[in-house]
Amino acid sequence: MDNKSEWKKLAVIVAVFLGCFFLPVGRERFDGAIMESLHLVKWYAQEHVLLCLIPAFFIAGAIGVFVSQAAVMKYLGAKANKVLAYGVASVSGTILAVCSCTILPLFAGIYKMGAGLGPASAFLYSGPAINVLAIILTARILGKELGIARAVGAIVFSIVIGLAMHFIYRKEELEKANGQMGMPEPEVTRPLWQNAVFFAVMVGVLVFANWGASQQESGLWHSIHSAKWVVTGVLSAALAVILALWFAIPWWKIGVAVVPVVVLSLLLPIDGMWVMIPFTAGVMGLSWMTATQKGEPQEWFSATWTFAKQILPLLFFGVLVAGALLGRPGHEGLIPSQWVERAVGGNSLWANLFAAFAGAFMYFATLTEVPILQGLIGAGMGKGPALAMLLAGPALSLPNMLVIRSVMGTQKTIVFVTLVVVMATLSGLIYGAAF
């Protein structure tokens, strides 16, 4: 057996065998970690895939088909006006209010359409980091100083990280910009305002379908949450009309897709998991309409499916690994929570670095970082490490990193993650020393 490849295959087989032979099945922590990974992936599938990721995939697919490459480059390209490009990218989270995984299809869409690495990186960070409700919740529960520090830090972070990514890869970005200069202006199939309304409606469905519950029994946020499915339904009806009028999908197809959604909405309680049934019917109807209608709609579905194939498997694998290692809030994974609690006390360099690093690899669903940090602070976590985890955690996660790598490569992903962790650590040190 002289062939080196054969020896490698033998080594892999031996390694797998030894792993199976010494598998610690029956040990409480290992068995618990396996169950935690399954619990987390089940929760992720129920709470995020249908309501968050599927609309995001359709939006990303629409960006690839209905938004011209010239338009993306004009506002977010390597040679775009820097104030405009980074201004738009850095405040995107105030509109989207999505988690670190839901932002990925949108990031992949604009990056593949020609957005500069700097603005695209700023968008990637700011999308989940600058969530207005999360910042308000942070100020209310963890203190005004921490809430303000999180808001300012997230906005500044997105711009600085974007500029740093552009500077590090400036030669590559310059080549991209020079290559984009000679591209012809594409033919416009519909007015800009129509595309703007189309995207606004889809973003509205994404935002309102995921509108979080308020802790108070009254107020604007509570009122909007109470009416979220009515608003989502109205926006979905508007999308159906838009598809018929501006995208030439026959009315009979619209009717076939809409009727089951309306019937299910009337028969079933719009509460809890029941709401998934009419929402799923709507997703299936939209998929059928676009997949069977030649031209732009079929291209839209094809682009959407391409993003789903690329991103979903990596996300689910990442969630499984994250659940096994860290568990869910209040539940143990392979890594004991006491280790984390001991490592983030005080305001040392190590405490801030560990908090930023751990936050970067943990999976935080939208708004869950606040109660998690509340528990850690109660267990002795310092204020500096708390801010470091708030700045690194919501914007990154292990599933998120796996997908970013598939979009812009291993090296750029490592640089991006390193920038986030280092800046979060420094911010934690400064904040901890000041307060």
N, C-alpha and C positions, 0 to 999 in steps of 0.2 A: 504494500500500500504506500507507494511513493508520492502519489498526488497529494499536494498540500490541502486541496479542497476537501479530499476524503478525510484527512485527519481533523479538519475543522468540523465536518459533519459528525464524526465520532465524538469529538469534544462536546458538541451541543447535545448529542444523545446522552452522554454520560452525565452532563450537568443537569439535564431534565430528569434523568433517572434518580440522581442523588436528591434533587429537590423534592421529587415525589416520595422517595424513601424516608426522608427525614421531615416530611410535612407535619407541622405541629398540630394536627387535627386533634381535638379533644381538650386542648388547653383553652382555658376560659377567655383569655385576651384575644387569642387568634380567632376562635369561633365567634366572639363578639365583634371583632373587626370585620369578618366576612359578612355578618348580618348587617352591620352598619353600612357597609358599601352597598348592599342590596336595598336597604331602607332608603339611603340617600338617592340612589338612581331611580327608585320607584317614585319618591317625592319629586325628583327633578322632572321625570316624565309627566307626572300629573300636573305640576304647577307651572312648568316653563316651556315645554315643547309646543303644545297646541296654542297657547295664548301668547307666548313671547316669540319663540323661534320661527314658527310657520309664517306669521305676518312679516317678520324680519326677512325671511328668505324671499318672500314675494316682493318686498320693497327692494332688496338687493338685486333680484332678477330684473325688476323694472328699471333700476338705475342702469344696468348693463344694456338694456334694449332701447329704452325711451329717452334716456339722457345722452346727448351727444358727447363724444369724447372731447370735442372742442370746448363745450360748456364746462365740463369738469376741470379741464386744464386752465380755463380762463379764471376760475375762482379758486381752485385748489392745486393747480399745477405747479411744477418746479419753478416756473418763471412768473407765477401770479403775484399780484400785489401782496406783499407780506402782511401788511396790517389787515387787509380784508381776509386773506386766507387763514391766518392764525386767529383772527377775531371770530370768524364763523366757526372754525373747528373747536375753539376753546370753550364756547358757550353752548355747544350742541346738547350737552347733558341736561341743561335746564328744560329743554323741549322733549327730549327722548325719554329720560328717566328709566333707563334700562340697566340690566346687570352686565357683568363682564363677558357673559357668553352671548347675550342677545345683540350686543354691538358688533360681533364678529362678522356676520353676513354683510352688514352695512359697510364696515371697514373694508372687507374684501372687495365689495362692489366698487367703491370709489377708487381704491388703490389699483385695481386691474383696469379701470377706465382711464388711468393716467394721472391721478392725483399725486402730488409730490410726496416724498417720504416724510418730510417734516409736518405738513398739514395733516396727512393721513395718521401719523403717530399722535399728533395732538388730539385729533378726533377720537382715536382709539382709546386714549387715556381719559379724555373728558366725558365721553358718553356715559359711562357708569359712575364716574367720580363726582361730577357736578350735578347731583340729583337734589333739586330744591327741597323736597320733602325730607330726604335723608339728612340734609344739613339743618333744617328746622328741628327735626327730631333729635339730632345730636345736641343742638343748643338747649333744647328743653330738658332732656334727660341727663346729659353729661356735663352741661354747663355752657353758658354763653361764650366764654373764652375759647373753649374747644370747638364750638360750632363755627365761630368766626374764623378761627385758625384753619379749620378744615375747608371752609369756603374759599378763603384767600389762597391757601396752599394749593388747592386743586386747580384753580384757574391759572395761577402762576406756573404750577407744575406742567400743565398741558402745553403751555407756550414754550417753556424752557426745554422740556423734553423734545418737543417738535423741532425747535431750533438746533438742539444738540444732535439729533439724528440727521438733520440736514447738513450740519457742519461736518460730522464724521464721514458721511458718504457724499460730500459735496462734488467730487469728481464724477461719481456715478450719476448724481442728480443733474449735473451740467450736461452730461452726454444725453440723458433722457430729455432734457429741455431742448437741446439743439435738434434732437430727432423729432420732437413734437412741432417745431416751428414750421416745418414744410408741409404739415398735414393740411389738406384742403378742408374748407368749411363744409360740413355735411348738409344735405338737403333737409329742410324742416318739414316734417309731415303734419304738424299741428302747432298752433300758437303756443308761446311760452306760458301764457296764463292757464291754458288748459292742462299742460303738464304739471304746473304748480298746484292747481286744484286737485288733480289726480293723486299726487304724492301727499298733499295735505290730508286728504281723506284717508289714505292708507296709514299714514303716521297716526292720525286720530284714532283709528281702530286699534292700532298697537298700544297707544297710550291709555285709552279709556278701558280697554279690555283688561289691562293690568293695573288699574287704579287701586292703590292700596287703601285699606280700611283705616279710618281715623280712630284714635283712642278716645275721642270726645263724642258725646251724644248729640252735639249740635255744631254749627259752624259751616263755612263754605266747603271745606274738604269733606265733611260728613255728608253734606247735601249732594255733592258731585258723586261720591261713592254710592249713595243710595240710588242715583239715577244712571249709573255707569252703563248698565246693559241697555237701557233705553237709548242713550246717546250712541252706544256702539251699534245698535240696531239701525238707527237713523243714518249713521255714517256708512254702514254696509249697504243700505238701500241706495244711498247716493252713489256708492261705487258701482252698483248694478246699473244705474241709469247712465253713468259715465261710460261704462263698457259698451252699452248699447249705442249711445249717441256718438262717441268719439273713437271707438275702437271696432265698430262695425260687427259686434257680436249680435246675432239675430235675437229678437225679442223672445222667440219661443224657447231658446236655450236659457235665456235669463229666467223665464218662468219655470222651466224644469228644475233649475238650480235653486230658485228662491222658495218655491212652494213647500218643500220638505222642511226648510228652516223655519218658516212661519208656523207651520202646523206643529212642529216639535216645540217651538217657543210657547205656543198657546196651551199645549197639553202638559208640558213638564214644568215643574217649579224652577224659576230662574234663581237658583241658589245652590251653593256648594258645588259638588261634582256634576250635578244634573245639567249645569249650563254647558258642560263640555259636549253634550250630545248635539244640540242645535249648532254650536260653534263648529264641531267636526263636520256636520252636514254642510255648513257653509263653505268650509275649506275644500271638501270633496267636490262641491258644486263648482267652485271657482277653478279648481284643478281640471275638472272635466271640460268646462267651457273653453278654457285657454288652450288645453292640450289638443282639442279637436277642431279648433278654428285656425285655418291656415293664415300665414302672414305674421304680423306683429304679436298677436296673442299667443300663437304657438311658440314663437321665439322667446316670449316672456316666460312661458312655462318651462321651456328647455333650460333657460338660464337659471331659473329658480331651482329646478331639479339638480342642476350641476352644483350649486352652492350647498344644497341639502346633502348630496352624496359626499362632498368634500368635508363638510363640517360635522355633521351629526355623529358619525362613528367615533371621531376623535373626542368629541364632547362627552359621549357616554363612557368611553374608556377612561377619560380623565376624572369624571365624577366617581366612577367605581374606585379608582386608585385613591382619590382624595378622601372618600368615605372610609376606606380601609385604614388609611394612615391616621386621620384626625377625627373620624366619627362625625356625629351631628352635635349641635349644641345640647349639652347635658348628657351626652353619651360618649363612651370611650372608644377610641380606635386603637391601633397598634401603639401609637405614641401617647403615653399617659398625659392627661391634661395638667397634672401637677407639675410636670416638667416645664410646660409653657408658662404656668403661673409663677414658678420660681424664677424663670429666666427673664421675666419682663418687669421685675420690681426695680425701683429706683430710677435713675436717669443716666446710667453709664452708657458708654459707647456700645458695649455688648448688648445691653438691654434694648436699646433702640434698634440696633442692627438685627437682633433676633426677632423683635416685633415686626419690623418691616419685612424680613425674609419669610417669617411664618405667615404673615398676612398675605404676601404675594402668592403663596402656594395653597392657602386655604380657599375654599369656595364660599363666598358670601352671596346669598341671594339678596335682592334689593331690600334694604332696610333691616336685614337681620344682623348687620354688623353692630348696630347700636345696642341691642340687648346683650350680644356676646361681649362687647366691650364693657358694658355695665357690670356684668358678672366678673370679668377679669379685674376691673378696677376695684370691685368689692373684695377681691382676693389679694389685693396688694399691688396691682399694676400701676406703674408711675404714669404721670400725665404725658411726659415726652413719648414713651413707648406707645401710649394710647393713640396719640396723634400719628405716629409713624405707621401703626397698623391701619388707621382710618385712611391714610393717604395711599398706602400700598394695596390694602386688601380688596376693596370694592372694584378697583380697576384691573386687577390681575387674579388669576387662579391657575391651577395646574391644567384644567381643561382648556382654558383660554390660551395658555402658552402653546399647547400642542397645535391648536388651530392657527395661531399667528405664525408658527414655524412653517406650516404648510403654505402660507400665503407669501411671506417675504423671506423665508430661509432661516437656517439655524443661526448664522452669525448675527443678523439684524435683530432676531428675537432675543438672543443673549444680551446684546447691547441695550435694547429697549428695557428688558427686565432689570438689568444692572442699573440703568439710569433711574428707574422708579425706586428701587431699593435704596440706592445711595442717597437720593434726594429726600426720601421719606426719613431715612436715618438722620440726616443733617437737620431736617426740620424738627424732628423729635428732640434732638439734642438742644437746639435753640429754644424751642418752646418750653421744654422741661427746665432749662436754666432760668428762663424769664418768669415762669409761674410755679 
